[in-house]
Amino acid sequence: MEPNQRKWWKEGVVYQVYPRSFQDTTGNGVGDIQGIIKRLDYIKSLGIDIIWLSPVYKSPNDDNGYDISDYRAIMEEFGTMSDFDELLEEMHARDLKLVMDLVVNHTSDEHHWFKESRKSRDNPYRDYYHWWPAEKGTPPKRFSYFDVDGNAWKYDELTDSYYLHYFSIKQPDLKWENPKVRQEIYDMMHFWFKKGIDGFRMDVIPFISKDTDYPELPVEYNGNYVPFYANGPRLHEYLHEMNQEVLSKYDIMTVGETPGVSRDQALLFVDEDREELNMFFHFELMSLDRDGDEVFWMRKDRWKLTEFKKIHSDWDATFAEKGWGSMFLSNHDNPRTVSRWGNDSEEHWHHSATMLQTFLLTMKGTPYFYYGDEIGMTNIRFDNIEDYQDINTLNRYELLKEQGVELDAFIANEKEASRDNGRTPMQWDSTENAGFSEEKPWLKVHPNHKEGLNVADQEKDESSVLNYFKKMVQLRKNHLGLVYGDYKLLLKDNEQVYAYTRTLEDEKYLVLLSFSTETAKVEIEEAENTSVELLLSNDGHSAHRGGNGFELKPYQACVYKLN
Ligand code: NOJ
C-alpha cells in the first residue's frame, strides 16, 4: 500500500460516548465530563483510538443535548469548559482522538439567535431561521420527526408567523441560505478546532439546504419527506464551502449523519476530489427492520440475512474506488446491537454479541462501537410508558392516545425500537446503580448488570464478551488487510452464514459468521487446496472440518488466514 493512502481515521476504531449515560461523578444521576475522564484508561484498554462524544454543549435538553442553546459553552449538568479542556488534554495524553457532535441544522429555541429572531420581523437575526408570514396562508406541509402532530411549522403569535422545525418545536431550523449563518457556524467550528479537537460527526447534515420558496412536496418523492429534506438545492455548495473555509485547514476527520442519502449520491459527499466529507452513516441498514416509511415501527418479519448481506455488499461496492465507508450497528438513536442484530437469549447472547463485534472489525470501513457494545449490553424493554424518557417515544404515545389507537401494540414496538433501549446507563459493576451513579440514574439501569453483564465481572473472565472484543480489536490492528483489503462476498444466498474474504496484495482472510440458532454446514471454494489458519474464533474452536468444509455452531464467528 502506498503510505499516502493510509489515514488514521481509516485505521482507527471509534467508540461513541453518550455522556448522559456514561459515568456520573457528582451524584445527580446524570453522567458528566469528569466521569468520562475517570474512564479514559478503560476506553484506552479496549484498543480504541477515537471517541465520538454526543453533544455536551449548553442545552435545555428537550432532545438530550441535540438542541443547543450555546455552541461555545458546556451543559451545566456535564461540567464546565475547564472540565472539557481537561478531557481533551487527558485524551491526547493517551493518544486518543476526540470527535465532537456538530448540530447545525437547528439550534434550541433558547439560543440567543432564535430569541432575537422571534422578537420582530425586522430583527437583525430574523433571517437566521425559516419564517413563513401568516398572511400568506398556511405554509405547505412539512413533516416533523418529534412534533406531537407531525407538523414542522409552528405558529408563533408574537410576529404572526410560522417557523420551521424538522425536529421538536424547541429545535428551529437554521437558515443556511443566509451567509451570516454560515459564517457564524464556520467561526464556531474554528473555535473547537483551535482547542484541538480531532473532528466532527455532523448531525442530519444533508438537511441544511432548503428551497426557501417552500414548495409542496414534489410528487417524485412519493409522500416521503426524508429524501426530499436530504436533497436541498445548495447542499453540496455548502459542504464544499465548509470544507474550504474550515475542514481543509486541520488534520481532522468528518462523518456525516445522512438520512435520505442513497448509494448513487454517496460519492457526492465523500469522493476525495470533491472536498466535502470523509465518511457518512447511511440509513439503509437502520431502516431494514422498519416498516416502509414508518421509520419508528418495526417490520413484523424483521429482516433476513440475505438482505443484511446485500446492503453491506452494495455499500462496499459504492466505495470500492473512491470514498470510504463507516460500519456501525447501533448508536444513541437505536436499540442495542445484540438485541437487534443478534440474539440476547441466555443461550445465544455471548456468541451473537461477539460474532457481531467480529463483523464490524473485519469489514472495510471505519468501525464505530456504541458504549456498552463491548460488553454486549441489551435492550431494557420497558413495559410502562412512565419509564420512557425519550421525546420521540413520549410524543408518539401522546399522538396515538389522542387518535384513540390501541397502545399495547405501540409499547410492544417500543420495547424493541425505542431509543431509550440504547440509552440506559453504562454497566460498570454489579452494585445497585451499576457503578454509574451513587444516586438514582436519570434512566433506569438494566437489571442484568447484576448477572455478569458489567465491566468488572467481564474483566475477570478470560472468555467474556469484553475480553473477546479487545482481542478482536488487536487482530484488526495487526492485520492491515482487515482494514484496507478488498471485500468479496461468498455464499450470497445462504440465510445462515455471512461469509467473505478480505484481500490485500498477498494477504487473504476468510471470515465466517453464523447468524443462526442452528448448526450450519457450508463449503467454501476459496479454502480448497490452501492452508487455513484460524486467527480467532468467539467459540475458541475452529469451524474448519478439512478441505472446503466448515461446520459452524450457532452464532459462531471465525477469522482465518488463507495461505
Ligand atoms: C439525529 C440525532 O442523532 C438525534 O439523536 C437527534 O434527535 C436528531 N438528529 C435531531 O438533532
Residues whose N, C-alpha, C, O or C-beta is under 5 A from the ligand:
A	BS01	NOJ	D63 Y66 F167 D203 V204 D333
